[in-house]
Amino acid sequence: MEKMLKTRYAWTAGTVVITLVAVASALRSGEGPVDRDRIPAAARKEIKSVELEIDRIEAESLNKARSTTLDRFQQITLLGKLIFYDRQLSVKRNESCSFCHMPETGFTGPISTLNRTTAAYPGSVRTRFSGRKPQSHTYASFSPVLHYNSEQGDFVGGQFWDMRATGLRLDSALAEQAQSPPLDPTEIGFIDPACMVYRISQRPYRSMAETLWGAQAFAVHWPADAKQVCDRPGPAPDADPFPLHVLNVDRGIAQTTFDQIAEAIAAFEGSPEVNPFSAKYDYVMAGKAEFTPEEKAGYELFRSKTTHVLNSWTRE
């Protein structure tokens, strides 16, 4: 009996070790058998549908860029939209910014199965989930650079739930927010900000970007292993925080272009397409509609001190 138990324990321990090694290996590579196990079949079906819609919108936008005469503002807005919907701009070439921010749900997460279970969404490496529910981009452009409002006695502005995209560097909280997902290992997953620039340099709208930003935007001497480096999921190791090894001048060019990419995305997210002001509330505020008695009572309650007290309790 004792011999049987020892054999059983040894077999169990061996199985656990093998499983842990396999999981660790899969997480390091961003692939493996666990990738198929983390997302339910119903969510996979929705994800496929969302991906097809993303591809349709990108193709429609590319056609518009090629066939329509646009002024400079329209060009930068359309360029931002192309970047926003481009699934090639992720480490596994499978996830765009729009994956977590689709128009049919107010530019937040569109996958109902995930919304009612994990709330958070998988990244380009499908075994990795972000830590929070995607925020809505609709009207996010009206959030200013983070600052202290003495009248309210509180900080106002910034982006993300914790306001960490302050906007102080680019003078735009929305643009700084756009720079975080590409480098987040649980989202777009690039190992180096220059990888975003490298990928866009290979996209069909490169010439449009060069027209807006100048011929120097992608004039980087890419190393021979650029593709291999940019196909490797982040994060970068502490000892080598910028694994795409380029010359200092090229690093400066890439950073400037990375900033311009973020500003283009912010231009799209600040456009009427993302901020339609088409709700009944908007029409009431414009004098084009009226609240019902129940809606008016709810609005007045929402604006009352009682609601402010409730909000302060929620925040604490």
Backbone bond lengths (Angstrom), bond angles and torsions (degrees), N, CA, C in turn:
res aa  C-N    CA-C-N  psi(-1)  N-CA   C-N-CA  omega(-1)  CA-C   N-CA-C  phi
1 M - - - 1.469 - - 1.530 111.17 -
2 E 1.330 115.04 -45.44 1.453 119.84 179.60 1.527 110.78 -61.77
3 K 1.343 115.80 -38.96 1.456 120.13 179.61 1.528 110.53 -65.40
4 M 1.347 116.03 -39.66 1.463 120.91 179.04 1.531 110.69 -63.58
5 L 1.353 115.94 -42.00 1.467 119.57 -179.52 1.516 111.34 -65.60
6 K 1.343 116.05 -40.76 1.461 119.38 178.44 1.515 111.22 -62.31
7 T 1.351 114.70 -41.79 1.462 119.50 178.90 1.523 111.01 -62.89
8 R 1.341 114.74 -43.30 1.472 119.66 -179.50 1.522 110.97 -63.90
9 Y 1.352 116.97 -45.18 1.460 120.48 -179.84 1.520 111.34 -63.64
10 A 1.325 115.59 -39.71 1.465 119.80 179.02 1.516 110.93 -63.25
11 W 1.356 115.28 -42.13 1.469 119.50 179.39 1.528 110.57 -64.18
12 T 1.358 115.80 -43.36 1.465 120.23 -179.55 1.521 111.16 -63.82
13 A 1.344 115.71 -45.42 1.463 119.76 179.36 1.523 111.04 -61.86
14 G 1.322 115.56 -41.15 1.466 119.77 178.85 1.509 111.66 -62.87
15 T 1.337 117.01 -40.58 1.460 121.45 178.94 1.526 111.17 -63.90
16 V 1.345 116.02 -42.58 1.461 120.88 179.48 1.523 110.76 -62.03
17 V 1.342 116.28 -45.27 1.463 120.65 -179.93 1.513 110.86 -60.96
18 I 1.352 116.56 -46.14 1.459 120.85 -179.83 1.524 110.59 -61.08
19 T 1.346 115.78 -42.30 1.465 120.24 -179.83 1.521 111.07 -63.90
20 L 1.350 117.06 -45.17 1.457 120.83 -179.76 1.519 111.80 -62.95
21 V 1.329 116.15 -40.05 1.461 119.90 177.79 1.517 110.64 -63.42
22 A 1.349 115.64 -42.46 1.471 119.63 179.95 1.516 111.49 -64.24
23 V 1.348 116.68 -42.71 1.458 120.68 179.64 1.525 110.83 -64.72
24 A 1.363 116.05 -45.41 1.462 119.73 179.83 1.520 111.01 -61.05
25 S 1.327 115.63 -41.29 1.460 119.86 179.10 1.510 111.09 -63.71
26 A 1.348 115.95 -41.76 1.462 120.00 -179.75 1.519 111.43 -64.95
27 L 1.349 116.53 -40.16 1.459 119.49 -179.56 1.517 111.19 -68.21
28 R 1.343 116.48 -35.69 1.465 118.98 178.10 1.520 110.98 -65.58
29 S 1.323 115.96 -41.04 1.463 119.66 -176.56 1.509 113.00 -85.20
30 G 1.360 115.07 -18.28 1.462 118.56 -177.11 1.508 112.17 80.37
31 E 1.315 119.42 11.88 1.445 122.56 179.91 1.509 109.61 -140.41
32 G 1.317 116.28 -174.90 1.457 119.93 174.38 1.501 112.51 121.70
33 P 1.313 117.42 178.48 1.458 121.38 -175.04 1.511 114.35 -64.54
34 V 1.354 117.62 -28.26 1.463 118.15 -179.58 1.520 111.52 -67.13
35 D 1.333 117.20 -20.32 1.461 120.61 -179.40 1.519 110.90 -58.36
36 R 1.325 118.39 -35.43 1.455 122.00 -178.50 1.529 111.56 -79.49
37 D 1.327 117.73 -15.15 1.456 120.78 -173.21 1.520 114.00 -96.27
38 R 1.331 117.02 -17.13 1.459 119.25 -173.26 1.524 113.24 -80.79
39 I 1.316 118.86 -24.00 1.456 122.44 -174.04 1.529 109.74 -115.74
40 P 1.334 118.25 122.60 1.464 121.04 -179.52 1.529 112.44 -61.46
41 A 1.325 115.85 156.20 1.466 121.45 -177.93 1.531 111.69 -58.00
42 A 1.336 116.64 -40.42 1.472 119.76 -179.62 1.525 111.14 -62.44
43 A 1.333 116.19 -39.61 1.466 119.76 178.32 1.521 110.71 -68.92
44 R 1.320 117.56 -37.92 1.468 120.96 178.67 1.533 110.71 -60.45
45 K 1.329 115.47 -40.26 1.461 119.74 179.25 1.526 110.19 -63.57
46 E 1.328 116.80 -43.43 1.466 120.38 178.06 1.528 111.35 -65.69
47 I 1.331 116.01 -40.26 1.464 120.14 179.44 1.521 110.45 -59.71
48 K 1.331 116.13 -43.29 1.462 120.09 179.01 1.518 111.23 -60.98
49 S 1.320 116.30 -42.05 1.465 120.96 179.06 1.524 110.93 -63.77
50 V 1.331 116.80 -41.80 1.466 121.31 178.86 1.527 110.25 -64.63
51 E 1.324 117.19 -42.05 1.467 120.98 179.51 1.526 111.49 -61.47
52 L 1.322 116.93 -39.79 1.466 120.28 178.18 1.527 111.01 -64.92
53 E 1.327 116.37 -39.65 1.466 119.97 178.76 1.533 110.78 -67.95
54 I 1.331 116.58 -38.84 1.463 120.54 176.84 1.526 110.25 -60.65
55 D 1.326 116.68 -45.40 1.470 121.00 179.30 1.525 111.33 -63.16
56 R 1.335 116.37 -37.13 1.467 120.06 179.41 1.530 110.40 -65.08
57 I 1.329 116.23 -45.04 1.470 119.85 -179.38 1.520 110.66 -65.32
58 E 1.334 116.99 -40.15 1.469 119.45 178.98 1.531 110.62 -63.29
59 A 1.338 117.11 -44.69 1.472 120.52 179.70 1.527 110.82 -62.11
60 E 1.320 116.48 -41.17 1.469 121.27 178.55 1.530 110.46 -63.34
61 S 1.319 116.95 -39.79 1.466 121.82 -179.79 1.523 111.08 -69.57
62 L 1.337 117.06 -38.78 1.462 120.78 176.63 1.524 111.19 -62.47
63 N 1.312 115.41 -41.67 1.462 119.96 178.52 1.528 111.09 -62.99
64 K 1.336 115.94 -39.42 1.464 120.09 177.98 1.524 110.61 -64.78
65 A 1.329 116.55 -40.40 1.463 120.80 179.86 1.521 111.70 -63.22
66 R 1.330 116.95 -32.57 1.460 121.23 -177.09 1.522 113.52 -85.98
67 S 1.323 116.90 -23.34 1.463 118.93 -169.24 1.519 115.16 -117.78
68 T 1.330 117.57 -2.84 1.461 120.21 -174.05 1.521 110.36 -120.55
69 T 1.326 115.93 139.64 1.461 120.86 174.83 1.528 108.64 -83.65
70 L 1.320 116.29 123.31 1.453 121.19 -174.68 1.529 110.23 -126.08
71 D 1.335 116.21 147.96 1.461 118.81 171.92 1.529 108.52 -79.35
72 R 1.319 117.28 175.27 1.462 120.81 -173.85 1.528 112.26 -61.30
73 F 1.323 117.22 -41.85 1.465 120.04 179.34 1.527 110.44 -63.04
74 Q 1.318 117.12 -43.09 1.466 120.28 178.55 1.523 111.40 -64.95
75 Q 1.322 116.69 -34.65 1.465 120.52 178.78 1.523 111.65 -65.54
76 I 1.331 117.27 -47.31 1.461 120.16 -177.62 1.528 110.30 -67.43
77 T 1.334 116.55 -34.33 1.467 120.06 177.65 1.521 110.36 -67.64
78 L 1.331 116.86 -43.39 1.465 120.38 178.98 1.526 111.15 -67.67
79 L 1.322 117.50 -37.34 1.464 120.15 176.81 1.530 109.94 -61.76
80 G 1.322 116.00 -43.19 1.461 119.56 176.73 1.517 112.06 -60.12
81 K 1.329 116.25 -38.68 1.469 120.39 178.50 1.525 110.94 -66.11
82 L 1.339 117.25 -41.84 1.464 120.98 178.40 1.523 111.21 -60.45
83 I 1.316 116.05 -43.42 1.468 120.19 177.92 1.523 110.16 -65.27
84 F 1.315 116.35 -41.56 1.467 122.94 -177.25 1.530 111.78 -61.08
85 Y 1.346 116.67 -34.21 1.470 120.91 -176.09 1.542 113.75 -103.54
86 D 1.312 117.80 10.05 1.467 120.24 -175.45 1.526 111.08 -91.96
87 R 1.331 117.15 109.89 1.468 121.59 -179.01 1.529 112.60 -72.73
88 Q 1.337 116.70 -17.40 1.464 119.55 178.17 1.525 111.87 -69.69
89 L 1.316 116.78 -15.49 1.461 121.25 -177.89 1.525 110.74 -89.81
90 S 1.317 116.31 49.20 1.462 123.11 174.40 1.514 107.44 -145.83
91 V 1.302 116.26 159.62 1.462 119.46 -172.10 1.523 112.74 -58.97
92 K 1.340 117.52 -36.37 1.460 121.59 179.50 1.526 112.54 -100.70
93 R 1.331 116.36 8.68 1.464 122.61 178.57 1.533 112.44 57.32
94 N 1.310 116.02 38.19 1.464 119.91 -175.13 1.527 114.36 -134.46
95 E 1.340 117.92 -1.07 1.467 118.69 -173.83 1.529 110.83 -142.68
96 S 1.297 115.62 127.06 1.467 121.23 176.01 1.525 109.44 -102.59
97 C 1.325 116.11 170.79 1.467 120.08 173.90 1.525 110.50 -55.90
98 S 1.331 115.42 -36.97 1.464 120.79 -174.99 1.526 113.35 -68.26
99 F 1.322 117.84 -15.58 1.474 120.24 -179.96 1.525 110.72 -55.36
100 C 1.332 116.76 -35.64 1.466 121.18 178.87 1.533 112.40 -100.47
101 H 1.345 116.60 1.91 1.468 119.99 -173.64 1.527 109.65 -146.06
102 M 1.335 116.81 76.96 1.459 121.13 -178.25 1.529 111.54 -99.26
103 P 1.330 117.49 148.64 1.468 120.77 -174.29 1.524 114.37 -63.21
104 E 1.341 117.48 -32.96 1.464 119.32 -176.34 1.524 113.15 -67.85
105 T 1.334 117.60 -13.60 1.469 120.55 176.98 1.532 111.09 -119.93
106 G 1.320 116.92 30.92 1.458 120.05 179.29 1.515 112.71 68.68
107 F 1.337 115.67 32.83 1.465 122.74 179.15 1.530 112.46 59.09
108 T 1.335 114.30 41.93 1.458 120.84 167.33 1.527 106.75 -128.40
109 G 1.332 117.45 -167.39 1.454 120.69 -174.12 1.524 113.61 -61.71
110 P 1.357 119.29 129.22 1.459 122.61 -174.91 1.529 115.04 -98.48
111 I 1.325 118.12 -1.02 1.470 120.38 -171.83 1.518 109.66 -98.12
112 S 1.335 116.35 104.38 1.467 121.85 -171.56 1.526 112.12 -61.04
113 T 1.328 117.24 -36.92 1.466 120.57 -179.42 1.522 111.03 -60.79
114 L 1.318 116.99 -40.23 1.461 120.67 178.28 1.523 111.17 -76.09
115 N 1.322 116.62 -36.45 1.469 119.89 -179.18 1.522 112.19 -60.05
116 R 1.341 116.84 -33.74 1.465 118.78 -178.13 1.528 113.11 -99.17
117 T 1.321 117.50 7.53 1.470 119.88 177.59 1.525 110.21 -127.11
118 T 1.326 116.92 -84.29 1.460 119.83 -175.90 1.524 113.03 -74.68
119 A 1.344 117.11 -27.36 1.478 123.71 -173.06 1.529 110.59 68.01
120 A 1.318 117.63 -48.47 1.458 121.51 174.63 1.531 109.68 -75.23
121 Y 1.334 115.79 160.31 1.463 121.90 -175.31 1.527 110.86 -115.36
122 P 1.344 116.92 152.00 1.464 119.57 176.15 1.519 110.93 -73.44
123 G 1.325 115.26 152.71 1.451 120.37 177.16 1.508 111.85 -90.58
124 S 1.328 115.72 -168.13 1.463 120.84 177.44 1.517 110.01 -58.59
125 V 1.321 117.42 -39.72 1.468 121.93 168.48 1.521 105.46 -83.10
126 R 1.320 117.16 105.03 1.461 121.62 -167.28 1.521 114.36 -66.16
127 T 1.318 118.20 -13.24 1.461 119.89 176.38 1.517 111.86 -81.59
128 R 1.308 117.95 -6.58 1.463 122.00 -177.35 1.520 110.10 -110.13
129 F 1.332 116.19 123.40 1.462 122.14 178.36 1.531 109.31 -108.42
130 S 1.317 116.03 142.34 1.457 119.61 175.77 1.525 109.28 -70.20
131 G 1.323 116.13 170.51 1.454 119.52 -173.36 1.510 115.29 -91.93
132 R 1.348 117.26 -8.83 1.462 119.63 -175.02 1.524 110.84 -142.41
133 K 1.326 115.45 161.53 1.464 121.06 175.96 1.532 109.58 -67.98
134 P 1.338 118.22 139.50 1.472 119.66 177.33 1.531 111.12 -62.51
135 Q 1.311 116.47 134.87 1.456 120.48 175.66 1.523 110.11 -77.64
136 S 1.312 116.08 160.21 1.456 120.91 174.22 1.529 109.58 -76.98
137 H 1.331 116.28 138.79 1.463 120.20 174.96 1.527 111.72 -87.78
138 T 1.337 117.43 -15.11 1.453 120.09 -179.43 1.526 110.27 -62.47
139 Y 1.315 116.13 124.63 1.463 125.29 -179.51 1.528 113.47 68.66
140 A 1.340 117.58 5.05 1.468 119.70 178.44 1.521 111.80 -64.95
141 S 1.333 116.34 -24.50 1.471 120.05 -178.65 1.524 112.34 -65.66
142 F 1.325 117.87 -13.70 1.454 120.84 -179.30 1.524 112.22 -87.66
143 S 1.318 116.63 -1.22 1.466 119.85 174.82 1.524 108.71 -81.09
144 P 1.321 118.31 121.47 1.466 120.21 -174.52 1.533 112.53 -79.01
145 V 1.305 115.10 179.16 1.464 120.64 170.94 1.532 108.27 -58.63
146 L 1.314 116.86 138.02 1.462 120.97 -176.92 1.528 111.02 -57.74
147 H 1.345 115.79 129.23 1.454 120.62 179.22 1.521 109.33 -155.41
148 Y 1.307 115.47 164.63 1.464 120.54 177.77 1.515 109.86 -91.72
149 N 1.333 116.31 124.82 1.458 122.16 179.10 1.524 107.79 -99.63
150 S 1.311 115.87 108.18 1.467 120.04 -175.22 1.523 112.41 -66.43
151 E 1.330 117.90 -30.43 1.470 120.53 179.38 1.522 110.80 -68.14
152 Q 1.336 116.72 -39.62 1.460 120.46 178.74 1.522 112.46 -85.61
153 G 1.331 115.91 -17.31 1.455 119.62 -178.26 1.515 112.27 67.21
154 D 1.332 115.86 35.66 1.463 119.39 -175.68 1.525 109.42 -157.00
155 F 1.341 115.12 164.30 1.459 120.25 174.21 1.526 109.88 -80.18
156 V 1.325 116.34 142.07 1.460 122.88 -177.49 1.524 108.22 -131.45
157 G 1.328 115.64 141.54 1.456 120.72 174.00 1.513 113.44 101.79
158 G 1.329 115.29 -162.91 1.453 120.75 -175.87 1.517 111.78 79.35
159 Q 1.335 115.13 176.17 1.460 121.42 177.99 1.531 109.49 -132.26
160 F 1.319 115.61 164.64 1.466 126.08 -171.36 1.521 108.65 79.36
161 W 1.331 115.09 162.41 1.460 120.21 -178.30 1.533 110.89 -58.90
162 D 1.333 116.68 -32.99 1.468 120.02 -177.30 1.521 112.86 -101.59
163 M 1.322 117.80 9.89 1.473 123.96 175.13 1.526 113.02 63.84
164 R 1.350 118.05 20.99 1.465 119.73 -173.69 1.530 113.36 -70.34
165 A 1.346 117.78 -22.25 1.472 119.69 172.16 1.521 106.46 -83.62
166 T 1.318 116.48 89.99 1.464 120.99 -170.03 1.525 113.31 -74.30
167 G 1.338 117.20 -31.59 1.458 120.45 -175.72 1.511 113.31 87.66
168 L 1.323 117.80 2.05 1.460 120.50 -175.20 1.525 112.80 -69.70
169 R 1.335 117.72 -31.70 1.462 119.72 -177.15 1.526 112.24 -79.98
170 L 1.337 117.45 -44.92 1.466 121.93 -177.27 1.525 113.11 -99.72
171 D 1.336 115.91 2.16 1.467 121.15 -176.37 1.526 110.51 59.44
172 S 1.321 115.94 30.28 1.469 121.68 178.12 1.523 108.58 -158.06
173 A 1.320 116.07 110.73 1.463 119.57 177.90 1.521 110.89 -63.36
174 L 1.332 115.81 -34.95 1.466 119.99 -178.01 1.526 111.11 -67.65
175 A 1.319 117.55 -40.70 1.468 120.97 178.38 1.524 110.65 -65.59
176 E 1.331 116.81 -41.39 1.456 119.13 179.25 1.526 111.44 -67.98
177 Q 1.314 116.82 -31.69 1.468 119.42 174.95 1.525 110.23 -63.17
178 A 1.325 116.56 -38.33 1.467 120.98 -177.17 1.527 112.39 -66.55
179 Q 1.325 117.74 -16.79 1.462 120.53 -179.14 1.522 112.85 -87.33
180 S 1.299 117.47 -12.62 1.468 119.19 -175.99 1.537 114.36 -79.92
181 P 1.355 119.66 -50.38 1.477 119.21 -178.72 1.530 115.58 -56.45
182 P 1.356 120.12 -37.97 1.467 118.07 179.49 1.521 113.83 -59.13
183 L 1.338 117.17 -26.61 1.458 121.01 -176.96 1.526 112.90 -106.01
184 D 1.310 116.83 1.91 1.466 121.09 178.50 1.526 109.02 -83.93
185 P 1.337 118.84 120.88 1.467 120.76 -178.87 1.525 114.17 -60.33
186 T 1.339 116.64 -20.70 1.463 119.95 179.27 1.527 112.59 -94.59
187 E 1.329 116.76 2.69 1.464 120.09 179.09 1.537 110.21 -124.13
188 I 1.308 118.50 -113.98 1.471 121.37 -179.02 1.532 110.93 -63.93
189 G 1.327 116.59 -39.82 1.450 120.92 164.84 1.511 119.01 86.03
190 F 1.346 119.38 15.72 1.464 119.32 178.52 1.520 110.64 -67.59
191 I 1.323 115.22 149.49 1.462 121.58 -178.30 1.521 112.29 -87.87
192 D 1.346 117.02 -11.88 1.462 121.71 -174.39 1.525 107.06 -155.62
193 P 1.348 118.39 136.70 1.478 119.36 179.28 1.522 112.95 -59.22
194 A 1.331 117.36 -29.51 1.462 119.97 179.22 1.530 111.84 -65.61
195 C 1.325 117.26 -20.12 1.474 120.43 178.43 1.521 111.31 -65.28
196 M 1.327 116.94 -34.19 1.463 121.07 176.69 1.528 109.68 -62.69
197 V 1.324 116.07 -42.26 1.457 121.62 178.64 1.528 110.17 -66.82
198 Y 1.317 116.08 -43.39 1.469 121.41 179.32 1.529 110.74 -58.91
199 R 1.326 117.23 -45.73 1.468 120.18 -179.52 1.529 111.43 -64.65
200 I 1.324 117.58 -42.96 1.466 120.03 -178.84 1.527 110.63 -66.28
201 S 1.334 116.96 -30.22 1.462 119.89 178.42 1.523 111.79 -63.36
202 Q 1.329 117.22 -15.04 1.462 122.37 -179.74 1.525 112.93 -104.86
203 R 1.312 116.88 3.82 1.455 120.81 -175.27 1.530 111.00 -93.45
204 P 1.325 118.10 157.42 1.471 121.40 -174.47 1.520 114.50 -67.43
205 Y 1.316 118.48 -14.28 1.460 120.68 179.50 1.532 111.80 -99.59
206 R 1.325 117.49 15.28 1.474 121.24 178.49 1.529 111.26 -55.18
207 S 1.324 117.39 -45.23 1.470 120.38 -177.27 1.521 111.31 -62.61
208 M 1.314 116.83 -33.64 1.465 120.86 177.93 1.533 109.49 -64.69
209 A 1.333 115.81 -42.60 1.466 120.59 178.07 1.525 110.97 -64.49
210 E 1.335 117.62 -41.13 1.457 121.15 179.93 1.530 111.52 -66.21
211 T 1.321 116.63 -34.05 1.469 120.26 176.21 1.519 110.72 -62.48
212 L 1.326 116.48 -38.49 1.461 121.62 -177.39 1.524 112.64 -82.91
213 W 1.340 117.39 -38.17 1.460 121.49 -172.28 1.532 114.10 -104.03
214 G 1.315 116.38 -15.54 1.461 119.92 -177.96 1.524 111.75 106.50
215 A 1.329 115.48 157.30 1.464 121.05 -176.33 1.523 112.96 -64.81
216 Q 1.334 116.73 -19.38 1.458 120.06 -177.83 1.533 112.91 -78.05
217 A 1.332 117.47 -9.31 1.465 120.90 -172.10 1.523 113.14 -55.09
218 F 1.333 117.18 -36.26 1.467 120.77 -178.23 1.541 111.35 -121.43
219 A 1.331 116.26 18.98 1.469 120.80 -178.80 1.524 110.22 -81.12
220 V 1.307 114.72 59.24 1.466 122.69 -178.83 1.525 108.70 -108.14
221 H 1.312 117.34 137.22 1.458 121.35 175.23 1.535 107.78 -84.13
222 W 1.340 114.77 91.98 1.458 119.59 -175.66 1.526 110.37 -72.20
223 P 1.321 117.75 138.20 1.468 119.93 177.90 1.521 111.01 -68.59
224 A 1.311 116.55 161.38 1.470 121.85 -176.95 1.526 111.97 -61.47
225 D 1.335 117.26 -27.14 1.463 120.29 -176.96 1.530 112.25 -98.91
226 A 1.343 117.56 19.83 1.469 120.69 -176.41 1.526 112.08 -56.55
227 K 1.319 117.15 -44.74 1.463 120.04 -178.66 1.524 110.67 -62.61
228 Q 1.321 116.47 -45.81 1.465 120.08 -178.14 1.529 111.18 -63.68
229 V 1.328 116.27 -41.37 1.467 119.83 179.46 1.524 110.43 -64.39
230 C 1.329 116.93 -46.11 1.466 120.88 -175.75 1.525 112.86 -75.70
231 D 1.316 118.19 -13.29 1.462 121.59 173.87 1.526 111.67 -86.75
232 R 1.335 116.46 -4.77 1.463 120.91 -179.00 1.526 109.51 -94.96
233 P 1.331 118.71 124.15 1.465 120.68 -177.87 1.528 112.71 -63.83
234 G 1.336 115.43 146.31 1.449 120.91 172.75 1.521 110.05 -74.06
235 P 1.316 117.69 174.90 1.463 126.60 10.99 1.523 113.16 -84.78
236 A 1.312 115.06 161.70 1.464 120.60 175.27 1.520 109.32 -74.32
237 P 1.305 117.87 147.91 1.470 119.98 177.80 1.526 110.82 -67.78
238 D 1.314 116.94 151.57 1.466 121.20 -179.46 1.525 111.56 -59.12
239 A 1.314 116.24 -33.92 1.465 120.14 -177.62 1.522 112.82 -75.22
240 D 1.333 117.01 -14.53 1.472 121.02 -178.13 1.532 108.37 -145.11
241 P 1.333 117.89 73.42 1.469 121.43 -172.88 1.515 114.92 -66.78
242 F 1.334 117.77 -18.97 1.465 121.76 177.65 1.532 108.42 -126.31
243 P 1.332 117.28 80.79 1.470 121.34 -172.48 1.522 114.89 -67.93
244 L 1.329 117.42 -17.94 1.461 119.43 175.53 1.533 106.66 -84.41
245 H 1.318 115.63 97.20 1.462 121.10 -169.61 1.528 111.77 -81.51
246 V 1.314 114.84 105.66 1.463 121.65 177.38 1.520 108.58 -124.05
247 L 1.335 116.97 164.26 1.452 121.77 178.19 1.526 110.46 -65.30
248 N 1.319 117.11 158.20 1.461 121.36 -177.60 1.524 112.38 -56.68
249 V 1.340 116.91 -41.90 1.470 120.20 178.77 1.522 110.23 -63.33
250 D 1.323 117.08 -42.10 1.459 121.04 178.91 1.529 111.22 -66.67
251 R 1.330 115.86 -35.15 1.470 119.31 176.14 1.523 110.07 -62.63
252 G 1.323 116.98 -40.04 1.461 120.65 177.71 1.518 112.14 -63.95
253 I 1.332 116.95 -41.64 1.465 121.03 177.45 1.526 110.31 -62.42
254 A 1.329 115.33 -45.80 1.468 119.89 -178.26 1.528 111.23 -63.01
255 Q 1.336 117.52 -39.54 1.464 120.04 -179.84 1.522 111.10 -66.95
256 T 1.333 116.40 -40.91 1.466 119.71 177.68 1.521 110.87 -61.84
257 T 1.332 116.39 -43.01 1.465 120.03 179.53 1.525 110.86 -68.04
258 F 1.325 117.00 -36.74 1.469 121.06 176.08 1.526 109.99 -60.32
259 D 1.332 117.03 -39.98 1.467 120.72 176.18 1.532 110.71 -64.48
260 Q 1.325 117.06 -41.86 1.467 120.72 -179.67 1.526 111.67 -67.37
261 I 1.311 116.91 -33.94 1.468 120.76 174.61 1.520 109.92 -60.33
262 A 1.325 115.88 -45.58 1.467 120.44 179.94 1.521 111.16 -64.02
263 E 1.317 117.06 -39.54 1.465 120.66 179.69 1.527 111.34 -68.09
264 A 1.340 116.90 -32.87 1.468 119.85 176.19 1.524 110.87 -67.54
265 I 1.328 116.48 -42.61 1.461 120.08 176.73 1.529 109.92 -60.67
266 A 1.336 116.32 -43.06 1.461 120.38 179.36 1.524 111.06 -63.22
267 A 1.335 117.22 -35.22 1.471 120.10 177.80 1.524 110.34 -63.14
268 F 1.326 116.51 -42.59 1.466 119.29 176.93 1.523 110.83 -64.67
269 E 1.335 116.23 -44.89 1.461 119.83 -177.57 1.528 112.37 -68.39
270 G 1.337 116.78 -16.60 1.452 120.19 175.74 1.511 113.72 -95.32
271 S 1.339 116.51 3.82 1.467 121.05 -176.21 1.532 111.71 -82.90
272 P 1.349 117.27 163.49 1.469 120.36 177.08 1.528 113.49 -59.77
273 E 1.323 117.65 -24.43 1.470 120.00 178.45 1.526 111.36 -62.25
274 V 1.317 116.82 -33.78 1.466 121.54 -179.76 1.529 111.01 -95.24
275 N 1.326 116.46 -22.54 1.475 121.94 -176.86 1.525 109.78 -125.39
276 P 1.328 118.56 73.45 1.466 120.64 -170.85 1.529 115.37 -76.99
277 F 1.328 118.13 -19.82 1.467 121.37 -175.10 1.529 110.44 49.43
278 S 1.326 115.49 50.94 1.464 120.92 -174.37 1.529 113.36 -114.13
279 A 1.335 117.25 7.10 1.464 120.34 178.24 1.531 110.35 -76.14
280 K 1.316 116.10 162.23 1.468 119.28 178.71 1.524 110.31 -59.50
281 Y 1.311 117.13 -37.46 1.469 120.82 178.01 1.528 110.47 -55.15
282 D 1.338 116.05 -43.87 1.465 120.06 -179.69 1.524 111.41 -63.00
283 Y 1.329 115.87 -39.82 1.466 119.44 179.13 1.530 111.24 -68.43
284 V 1.336 116.80 -35.62 1.460 119.69 176.64 1.520 110.03 -64.95
285 M 1.325 116.52 -45.04 1.464 120.69 179.92 1.533 111.30 -62.84
286 A 1.337 116.83 -29.04 1.472 121.19 179.83 1.527 112.02 -88.72
287 G 1.333 117.06 1.29 1.457 120.57 179.56 1.511 114.26 76.44
288 K 1.334 116.95 19.26 1.469 121.04 -177.74 1.526 112.82 -102.63
289 A 1.328 117.80 -3.67 1.467 122.03 179.35 1.521 108.26 -155.86
290 E 1.327 116.13 171.20 1.457 121.33 179.49 1.525 109.92 -130.27
291 F 1.333 115.93 146.90 1.458 120.48 174.03 1.520 109.94 -70.46
292 T 1.323 116.79 149.81 1.459 120.71 166.86 1.527 107.10 -71.56
293 P 1.345 118.68 164.28 1.475 119.42 177.91 1.528 112.72 -54.49
294 E 1.335 117.04 -39.90 1.465 120.32 -179.90 1.528 110.75 -67.48
295 E 1.327 116.58 -41.53 1.466 120.20 179.04 1.528 110.95 -65.05
296 K 1.324 116.11 -39.71 1.456 120.24 179.80 1.518 110.72 -64.37
297 A 1.342 115.78 -42.56 1.465 119.73 178.48 1.529 110.70 -63.03
298 G 1.332 116.52 -41.03 1.459 120.33 178.40 1.515 111.83 -65.10
299 Y 1.335 116.54 -40.55 1.466 121.19 179.06 1.520 110.48 -63.15
300 E 1.333 116.82 -44.41 1.460 120.62 -179.35 1.520 111.29 -66.09
301 L 1.334 116.97 -36.97 1.463 120.58 176.57 1.523 110.37 -65.35
302 F 1.342 115.62 -41.74 1.465 120.42 -179.86 1.524 111.21 -62.15
303 R 1.326 116.50 -34.13 1.461 120.99 -178.32 1.529 112.39 -86.50
304 S 1.320 118.33 -1.52 1.457 121.54 -174.68 1.524 111.77 -83.74
305 K 1.332 116.01 169.73 1.465 121.62 178.46 1.524 111.00 -64.54
306 T 1.331 116.97 -31.01 1.464 120.38 -179.97 1.516 110.70 -57.41
307 T 1.326 115.80 -44.36 1.467 120.07 -179.49 1.514 110.53 -66.68
308 H 1.338 117.70 -37.37 1.462 120.37 179.30 1.525 110.49 -63.60
309 V 1.328 116.81 -37.39 1.469 120.69 177.20 1.520 110.27 -65.28
310 L 1.348 116.15 -44.54 1.470 120.63 178.55 1.521 110.72 -61.16
311 N 1.333 116.38 -41.76 1.461 120.46 179.24 1.526 110.95 -62.68
312 S 1.336 117.55 -39.43 1.459 119.87 -179.72 1.518 110.53 -67.45
313 W 1.343 117.95 -36.08 1.467 120.65 176.12 1.517 109.92 -64.03
314 T 1.340 116.89 -43.14 1.470 121.38 -178.97 1.515 110.93 -60.83
315 R 1.322 116.22 -42.75 1.467 120.51 -177.42 1.515 111.23 -66.88
316 E 1.348 116.53 -35.61 1.463 119.16 179.81 1.525 111.18 -73.41
